[in-house]
Amino acid sequence: MRSLPNATLPVQCFRVDHLLRATALAEARHFWFRGFRRFVQPLLETATKGVSDARILDCGCGTGANLAMLDRFGRAYGFDLTAVGLEIGHQEGRTRLARASVAAVPFPSNAFHVVTSFDVLYGLESPIEQAAVAEMFRVARPGGFVIVNVAAMDILKGDHSVLGHEVRRYSRESLTRLLTATGLEVVRITHTNASLFLPMVVVRTLQRWRGLRAEEEAKDDISVPPAPLNELLTAVLVVESWWARAFNSPFGSSLLCLARKPGSARRNKS
């Protein structure tokens, strides 16, 4: 077990409490989260193909809400640095959660078939960001996979960027450089939420024009829309997710990447 670097606690824990509390209220019903799970599913299918009992680790799991999705493909574990996220997760009955930093993952090397990082890296300063990717590489098995989702396209910076304490938004090239620098091989990389790109450009341009909100007010950006609108936007993303199974999108608010750790693995064994 690796020790938790206490120096990272004030930086990474308390700054995301507002985001975690807001997402905990939205992640079950919000159209974005529904679409996200649809986009990730085919990558998980690829990463666990031929594995009878895949071990999956979600790095920076927040409240652990994504473990239910990941459990459909194996046995999922998660960890996060924030006490708030873990407290919410435990209240929801999620037990396979631990407290740790993404820069010092408390698991042995070569332990997991799939390692995931969903909307974590963009909020990390560069040294921690690079250490986090190196740790994901370390704990993935040879021949195993890493799945990463990050914010994309600087033109889409808005109120949510304040809530999430965005340090950066990624391009296809910058995310590829980050992952391959550790030795990972990019299998697939695509933008998602392309179907909502134009309205998002308009809304977030207006947000920047009037000035981005303070963190306490920015949580409105992640609240669940009225039911008819929420269902409509969910349907739009579901349709896009079908298209995204076969094609990569050149634009969108997020970048989703499937990468592989070099080496051979016996895919039909746990």
C-alpha positions as CSV (number, residue, x, y, z in Angstrom):
1,M,0.0,0.0,0.0
2,R,1.3,3.4,-0.9
3,S,1.0,6.2,1.6
4,L,-1.2,9.2,1.0
5,P,0.7,12.4,0.3
6,N,-0.8,14.8,2.9
7,A,0.5,17.8,1.1
8,T,-2.0,17.2,-1.7
9,L,-5.0,17.2,0.7
10,P,-5.8,20.9,0.9
11,V,-5.2,21.4,-2.8
12,Q,-7.3,18.5,-4.1
13,C,-9.9,17.8,-1.4
14,F,-11.7,20.9,-0.3
15,R,-11.6,22.7,-3.7
16,V,-14.0,20.1,-5.3
17,D,-16.5,19.8,-2.5
18,H,-19.0,22.0,-4.3
19,L,-18.7,20.0,-7.5
20,L,-19.2,16.7,-5.7
21,R,-22.3,17.9,-3.8
22,A,-23.7,19.2,-7.0
23,T,-23.0,16.1,-9.1
24,A,-24.3,13.8,-6.4
25,L,-27.7,15.4,-7.0
26,A,-27.5,15.2,-10.8
27,E,-25.5,12.1,-11.8
28,A,-28.5,9.6,-11.8
29,R,-30.8,11.7,-14.0
30,H,-28.9,14.5,-15.7
31,F,-28.7,14.1,-19.5
32,W,-25.0,14.6,-19.6
33,F,-24.3,11.7,-17.2
34,R,-26.7,9.5,-19.1
35,G,-25.0,10.2,-22.3
36,F,-21.5,9.8,-20.7
37,R,-22.4,6.2,-19.6
38,R,-23.6,5.4,-23.2
39,F,-20.3,6.7,-24.7
40,V,-18.1,4.8,-22.3
41,Q,-19.9,1.4,-22.7
42,P,-18.3,0.3,-26.0
43,L,-14.9,1.1,-24.7
44,L,-15.5,-1.0,-21.6
45,E,-16.8,-3.8,-23.9
46,T,-13.5,-3.7,-25.8
47,A,-11.3,-3.5,-22.7
48,T,-13.0,-6.5,-21.0
49,K,-13.5,-8.7,-24.0
50,G,-12.4,-12.2,-23.3
51,V,-11.9,-11.5,-19.5
52,S,-14.1,-13.7,-17.3
53,D,-13.6,-11.7,-14.1
54,A,-12.2,-8.3,-14.9
55,R,-10.8,-6.2,-12.1
56,I,-11.5,-2.5,-12.7
57,L,-10.2,0.6,-10.8
58,D,-11.8,4.0,-11.0
59,C,-9.2,6.7,-10.1
60,G,-10.7,9.8,-8.6
61,C,-14.2,8.1,-8.3
62,G,-15.9,11.0,-6.5
63,T,-19.0,9.6,-5.0
64,G,-18.4,6.2,-6.6
65,A,-21.6,6.5,-8.7
66,N,-19.8,5.0,-11.8
67,L,-19.0,1.8,-10.0
68,A,-22.5,0.4,-10.7
69,M,-21.8,0.9,-14.4
70,L,-18.3,-0.6,-14.1
71,D,-19.6,-3.6,-12.2
72,R,-21.5,-4.7,-15.2
73,F,-18.1,-5.5,-16.8
74,G,-16.2,-7.0,-13.8
75,R,-15.5,-6.2,-10.2
76,A,-15.0,-2.4,-9.7
77,Y,-13.1,-0.5,-7.0
78,G,-12.8,3.2,-6.6
79,F,-10.8,5.7,-4.6
80,D,-10.9,9.5,-4.1
81,L,-9.1,12.1,-2.1
82,T,-12.2,14.0,-0.9
83,A,-14.0,13.0,2.3
84,V,-17.2,14.5,1.0
85,G,-17.4,12.2,-2.1
86,L,-16.6,9.1,-0.1
87,E,-19.2,10.1,2.6
88,I,-21.9,10.4,0.0
89,G,-20.8,7.1,-1.6
90,H,-21.0,5.3,1.7
91,Q,-24.4,6.8,2.4
92,E,-25.5,5.3,-0.9
93,G,-24.3,1.9,0.1
94,R,-21.1,1.8,-2.0
95,T,-18.5,-0.3,-0.1
96,R,-15.6,-0.8,-2.4
97,L,-14.3,2.8,-1.9
98,A,-11.0,4.0,-0.4
99,R,-9.4,7.4,0.3
100,A,-6.2,8.1,-1.7
101,S,-4.5,10.4,-4.1
102,V,-4.4,9.8,-7.8
103,A,-0.7,10.6,-7.6
104,A,-0.1,7.7,-5.2
105,V,-2.5,4.9,-5.9
106,P,-2.7,2.4,-3.0
107,F,-2.7,-0.8,-5.1
108,P,0.1,-3.0,-6.4
109,S,1.5,-2.8,-9.9
110,N,-0.1,-4.8,-12.7
111,A,-3.2,-5.4,-10.6
112,F,-6.1,-4.3,-12.9
113,H,-7.5,-5.3,-16.3
114,V,-9.0,-1.8,-16.7
115,V,-8.1,1.5,-15.1
116,T,-10.4,4.5,-15.5
117,S,-10.2,8.2,-14.9
118,F,-13.4,10.2,-15.6
119,D,-13.2,14.0,-15.5
120,V,-10.3,14.2,-13.1
121,L,-7.2,15.0,-15.0
122,Y,-8.3,18.4,-16.2
123,G,-8.5,19.7,-12.6
124,L,-4.9,18.7,-11.6
125,E,-1.8,20.8,-11.8
126,S,0.7,19.5,-14.3
127,P,3.0,17.6,-11.9
128,I,0.1,15.8,-10.3
129,E,-1.6,15.2,-13.7
130,Q,1.5,13.5,-15.0
131,A,2.0,11.5,-11.8
132,A,-1.7,10.3,-12.0
133,V,-1.2,9.0,-15.5
134,A,2.0,7.3,-14.5
135,E,0.2,5.6,-11.6
136,M,-2.6,4.4,-13.9
137,F,0.0,2.9,-16.2
138,R,1.7,1.2,-13.2
139,V,-1.4,-0.5,-11.8
140,A,-2.8,-1.6,-15.2
141,R,-1.8,-5.2,-16.2
142,P,0.3,-5.7,-19.3
143,G,-2.1,-5.8,-22.1
144,G,-4.7,-4.1,-20.0
145,F,-6.5,-0.9,-20.8
146,V,-6.8,2.7,-19.5
147,I,-10.0,4.7,-20.2
148,V,-9.8,8.5,-19.7
149,N,-12.5,11.2,-20.1
150,V,-11.5,14.8,-20.0
151,A,-12.9,18.3,-20.8
152,A,-12.1,19.4,-24.3
153,M,-11.9,22.6,-26.5
154,D,-11.0,25.9,-24.9
155,I,-14.0,27.5,-26.7
156,L,-16.3,25.6,-24.3
157,K,-14.9,27.1,-21.1
158,G,-17.8,28.4,-19.0
159,D,-19.4,28.4,-15.5
160,H,-18.8,24.6,-15.2
161,S,-15.1,25.3,-15.5
162,V,-15.2,27.3,-12.3
163,L,-17.1,24.6,-10.4
164,G,-14.7,21.9,-11.6
165,H,-11.6,24.1,-11.0
166,E,-10.5,23.4,-14.6
167,V,-6.7,23.9,-15.0
168,R,-7.0,23.0,-18.7
169,R,-9.2,21.7,-21.5
170,Y,-7.6,19.1,-23.8
171,S,-7.1,18.8,-27.5
172,R,-6.7,15.4,-29.2
173,E,-3.0,16.1,-29.5
174,S,-2.4,17.2,-25.9
175,L,-4.2,14.2,-24.4
176,T,-2.4,11.8,-26.7
177,R,1.0,13.3,-25.7
178,L,0.1,13.0,-22.0
179,L,-0.8,9.3,-22.2
180,T,1.9,8.1,-24.6
181,A,4.6,9.8,-22.5
182,T,4.0,7.1,-19.9
183,G,4.2,4.3,-22.4
184,L,0.5,3.8,-23.1
185,E,-0.6,3.1,-26.7
186,V,-3.7,5.1,-27.8
187,V,-6.3,2.7,-29.3
188,R,-9.1,5.1,-29.8
189,I,-9.7,8.8,-29.1
190,T,-12.9,10.8,-29.9
191,H,-14.8,13.8,-28.9
192,T,-18.3,13.3,-27.4
193,N,-21.3,15.5,-26.9
194,A,-20.8,16.7,-30.5
195,S,-24.6,16.9,-31.0
196,L,-24.9,19.6,-28.4
197,F,-21.8,21.5,-29.6
198,L,-23.5,24.5,-31.2
199,P,-25.8,25.4,-28.3
200,M,-23.0,24.8,-25.8
201,V,-20.8,27.3,-27.8
202,V,-23.5,29.9,-27.6
203,V,-24.3,29.4,-23.9
204,R,-20.7,29.3,-22.8
205,T,-19.6,32.2,-24.9
206,L,-22.3,34.3,-23.3
207,Q,-21.2,33.1,-19.8
208,R,-17.6,34.3,-20.6
209,W,-19.0,37.6,-21.9
210,R,-20.9,38.4,-18.8
211,G,-18.2,37.0,-16.5
212,L,-17.9,33.5,-15.1
213,R,-19.9,33.0,-11.9
214,A,-18.4,32.4,-8.4
215,E,-18.0,28.8,-7.4
216,E,-21.0,28.8,-5.0
217,E,-23.3,30.1,-7.9
218,A,-21.8,28.0,-10.7
219,K,-23.4,24.8,-9.4
220,D,-26.6,25.8,-11.3
221,D,-24.7,24.8,-14.4
222,I,-25.0,21.1,-13.4
223,S,-28.5,21.1,-12.1
224,V,-31.0,18.8,-13.8
225,P,-33.0,20.7,-16.4
226,P,-36.8,20.5,-16.5
227,A,-38.0,17.0,-17.3
228,P,-39.1,17.5,-20.9
229,L,-35.8,19.2,-21.9
230,N,-33.8,16.7,-19.9
231,E,-35.4,13.8,-21.7
232,L,-35.0,15.4,-25.1
233,L,-31.3,16.1,-24.5
234,T,-30.9,12.5,-23.2
235,A,-32.4,11.2,-26.4
236,V,-30.1,13.3,-28.5
237,L,-27.0,11.9,-26.8
238,V,-28.3,8.3,-27.0
239,V,-28.6,8.7,-30.8
240,E,-25.1,10.2,-30.9
241,S,-23.8,7.3,-28.8
242,W,-25.0,4.8,-31.5
243,W,-23.2,6.8,-34.2
244,A,-20.1,7.0,-32.0
245,R,-19.7,3.2,-31.9
246,A,-18.5,3.3,-35.5
247,F,-17.2,6.9,-36.0
248,N,-14.9,9.3,-34.2
249,S,-16.1,12.9,-33.8
250,P,-13.7,15.8,-34.5
251,F,-15.3,18.1,-32.0
252,G,-17.4,18.0,-28.8
253,S,-17.2,19.1,-25.1
254,S,-15.3,16.0,-23.9
255,L,-12.5,13.8,-25.1
256,L,-12.9,10.0,-24.5
257,C,-9.8,7.8,-24.9
258,L,-9.1,4.1,-24.8
259,A,-5.4,3.3,-24.3
260,R,-3.5,0.1,-23.8
261,K,-0.5,-0.9,-21.7
262,P,1.9,-2.8,-23.9
263,G,2.5,-6.4,-23.1
264,S,0.6,-9.7,-23.4
265,A,-2.1,-10.8,-21.1
266,R,-4.1,-14.0,-20.9
267,R,-7.4,-12.4,-21.7
268,N,-9.6,-15.3,-20.5
269,K,-8.1,-15.3,-17.0
270,S,-8.9,-13.1,-14.0
